Every structure is written in structure tokens, then in C-alpha cells.
């Protein structure tokens, strides 16, 4: 989920990538050394070995108080399916003997056994965890079935039942809960007006050409230019600033891991006549 902190960190990293397109072990795009950070300058930033007075430039990222604005979004906050997490566990059946398989590590997924007799059904299912083995999964399934016996990774279902098995994974679902914009002050600090102009030109050009950047969670944020100005009130101390006001549009979201359907299914006919199928189709 994105918030003002993850967006500020993402903006900091984005500005650093603009100034150092070849990495911070190489020279900046303007040729001068520039440090990018969140928050205001400290005394050490001004007078230290890498201080402003020693010729190092700084870019600070600050979220402006009062710079927040809510943006309308769709009603209902519906969940949407996202990245699928496939099952690594497996299950098979021969007659009334069910066998479970699982890797030595990275165990995940859901396994199930569906038993039918005289039109009545019973389902035993188990969501595997990273500490499970095929034997522990088989035992957990057998514990749900009256009369079942287990031996290692195999369990035997009482005779007279029609047996079907299935395995499935999870889906990371997400939903948009809020959309907003926040104005940030991106301030360039230098010890000369000429250096300010050259670095600011490179920074402005880079930011204007890339309207999207990822925050620390990987979510995409939209960057908009909201004006800039020079501040020379500290020129007697050889401090020259260029202030960029950048507005960032970003979403607040929630994520939830949801299990995929093991058995059964349904079909829904949409208003346009399209038939949508969900889950497995009938097994019997």
C-alpha cells in the first residue's frame, strides 16, 4: 500500500536516478556532486566534509503541509484479481487411495478431496504452509474423513464413495480505497547561482520527461509540475536555492490473498449476453 512516506521515498529515488542516470558511482548529469535526501538540511549538511559550503549540492524532498487533495474514484471499492500464486503441492487418486506430493521447500497451495455418495457430498481440504510435508498434509486430510486411514503420504478413503481430488493456489487481490494528490517541495541547494542554474536545468529536464515513477512498494505514481522559483534570501551565506513544487497523484490500496476455488463452478450471463465461467466445471 502506498502512503506519503513510500511516495516521498520513491520521489527521492526518482530524482537521484535523474541526476545519476549511470548510477551514483559515476558523475551526475550536471557534472557536480549532488546528494538527494528527504527532509531539511542539517548543520552537518551545511558545514561538514560533504557540506554545501564545500561545494556539494543537495536536493531535499519535503511533503508540503496543506498540499493534500482528495481525487474522486469509483464507488464500491471492488476487489480485482492480481498475481496468481500457483500451488506447489499436488494430489492424485487411484480408486479410493489418495496420494499427496510436495516439494522439499517452498510448499504452498490448497488440496482437497471431494467424496460423493447417493447425491450427497463431503469435501476435505487443507491449506498448506511452508513447514508442511506431504505426510503432514495427508494426515490433516485424513483427520477430516470418518474411517480414513493414512500411511505416509497416502490415505485410504472408505469404500463406496466416489472420490475426486484437486489442488489450487492463491491470488493476490487488491482494491482501490482512496486516490489523492500531494504536493512536494523538491529543493535544490547550491553554493553559487551558476551551479544552481546548471543543475536545476538538468533536473527539470529529467523530471519533465518522465511523468511516472514507482514508489517504494512498486506502485506507479503520476508526477506533475506545479511551478518553480529561485530563493536568494541566504545569498550572504553563499546559499542559493531552486524550489520545484511537484504534485504527485497516487492511490491508496489494500491487498488480500484469496484462495482459488477447488470444486464446483457457476456461470453468469452478463447483460450483453456474454457467459462468464467461474471456478471448476461440474466434476460428475
N, C-alpha and C positions, 0 to 999 in steps of 0.2 A: 504494500500500500504506500502511496506517495503522500508526503506531507511537506510542510515548509522547510523542514530540515533536509530531507532527501533531495528536494528540488534545489536548495541552496548548494548542497554538496555537488550535485550534478552540474549546476551552472559554473561552479568553481572549476571542476574538471574540464568542462567545455571551454572556458576561457583559457585555461592552461594549454589545451590542445590547439587552440587558435594561435597562441603566442609561440608554442613549441610544436610545430607540425611534425618534426622529426624526433620528438622525444626530448625530455628535459636534460639529457646528457649532451645535447647539441645546442648550438646558439639559437636564440629566439629569432622570430621572423623579422624583428626590428634590429637585431644585432646586439642589443643591450640585455643585461641580466635583469629579469623581472620575476618576482615572487608573487604567486597568486594565493590568497588565503581568504577565509571567512572572518568577518569581524573587523573591528577598527585596528589601527596601528597602535603598537605599544612603544614604550620608551626604547626598548631594545631594537625595534624596527627602525627607529629614527637614528640612533647613535651607535648601534652595535657594529660588529665587523662586517655584517651584510646589511648595514643600515642605509637609510635613504641618503644621509649625508656623505656616505662613502661611494655613492653612485649607483646603488642598486635601486631599481624601480619596484613599485609594489602595485598590485591590483587587489582591492578589497571588495568582498561581496557582502552586502547587508540587505536584509528584508526591511522595507520601509514600513513603519507603523502607519496604519491608515491606508496602506496600499492594497488592501484586500477587496475583492468584489466577487460576489456570487454570480455564476452564469447558469442559466436555466438548462435543465437536462430532461430527458424523457421521464414520464411518470411510471411508477410501478417498481422500479429498480429490479428488472428481471435478471435472473441468472443466465449466464451464457457458458456453454461448454468450451473448454480450452484444451490444454495439453493433456494428451492421454498418457497414462502410466500403465503399460502393459503388464500382465501377470507373468511372473517367472515360475510360479507353481503350476503343476499340471495334474490332471486326474483322468483316469480311464476305468472302464468297466468291461468285464467279460462275464456274462451271466449275472450272478449275484455277488461276484468278487470285485471289489473296487480297490484300485491301486493309486497311491499318491506319489508324485515325484516333485523334487525341489532341488535347487542348486545348493552348493555348499555355502554360498554367501549371496547377499542381495535378494533375500526371499521377500516377495510381495505378491499380493493378489488375493482373490477370493475364490474358494472352491465350494461346490455344492453337489448334493445328491438328491435327486427327486424320485420318490417312490410312489407308485400308484397301485391301487387295488380296489376293484369294484367302484370305479369312478371317484374315489377319494384319494387325495394326495397329501404327502408329507414331505417337507423339504428340510434337510440338514445342511447347514452352511457354516463356513468358518473363514474369517478374515485373517490371513497370515501376517505375522510380524517378522521383523528382521532376525529374531532369535529362534524362530521355529525351524524344525526339520520336517522331513516327510513323515517321520514316525509320530511326532507330536501332533501334526495336523490330522493324521489318520485316527489317532486316539481321540482328538477333540470331536471329530465327526461321529465316531462310533458311540461316544457318550450320549449323543442326541437320539440314537436309534435303539428302540427296545429290542433286545435279543441279538444285537450285532456283536460280533467278536472281532478282535484286532490282533494281528501278528506282524510286528514291524511296520512296514509301510502299506500293508494290505488289510482291508477289513471285509468281513463277510456279512452280507445282508440276509436276514431270514428269507427262506424260500417262499414263493408265492407272490412276491412283489415285482412289479415292472420297474426296472431301475434305469435311470438316465443320469448322466453326470455333466458338469460344465465348470469351466473356470473363466474368470474375467478379471479385469483390472479396475483402475480408478481413473477419474477425470478431474483435473483441477479446474473448477468452475469459478467464475468471477462475475461481479456485478458493479456497475457504476452507482455510487451512493452520493457523490457530490462533484460538481465541476466548478472551478473557480479560477480567478486570475490574481496574481500577487506581483506587485511592483518591487523590483530590487534595484538598489543603488550599486552600480559597478563603478568603482572609483579608481582611476589611475593616479599614482603619486610618483613624482619625479623631482629631481633637484635642479632642473633647468627647463625653461619654456620650450626650447628647441627639441629636447629629448621627449618632452610631453607630446609635442605635435607628431613626431615621427612614430612613436609607439602607439599613440591613440589612433593614428591613421591606419596602421596595420590591424589594430584590434577592431576598429569599427568596420573595416572592410571584411574581416573574417566573420564577425558576428552577423553582419547583414546578409552574407551569402549562405548561411546555414540556419534556416528557421526552426529546425527541430534538433533537440538534444535529449539524451537519456538521463534520468536521474539515477540515484544510487540503486534503485530497485530494478532498473532497466525499462521503466515506463517512459514513454515518449512525452516530451513537453514542448509546447509551442512558444517560441521566443519572438517578442515584438518590441521594436524600438519605440521609446516614448519620449525621446529628446535627450540633449546633452548640453553641458555648459562648462566653461572654464572658471576655476576658483583660484584667485591670486591673492587672497587676503593674508597669506602667510609667506609672501614672497621675500619679506625681510629675513626670513629664516631659510631661504632657498627651498621652499616647498611649493610646488606647482601641481595643481590637480586638474584632471578632466573627469567630470561626472557624467556617466551614462545612466539613464533611467530605462531599465529594461523590464517589460511586463511579461510574465510567464503564465501561460494557461496550462493547467494540469488537472488531472482527475484524481479524486479520492475513491478507492475501490476496496472491496472486500473479496477475499478468496476463500474457497472451501473445497476440500477434497470430497468428491462424491463417488459412490460405488456405481459401477455399471450393472445393468440387470443380468441376473443369472438365468432365470427361467421365465417363460411366459412372454407375452407381447401384446401389442394393440396397434390398431390402425385408426388414423384420424383423417377424415376428409375435410380439406380446407374449403373456404368459400369459393375459390377458383376451380374447385374440382380435383385438385391435386391430392393424392392419397399419400399420407406420411406414415411410415412404419417405425415403431419404437420397440427396442428390445429384440429378443429372440422370437421367432415364429413358433407356433404350437409344435411341441415335440412329439405328440402322439396323435 
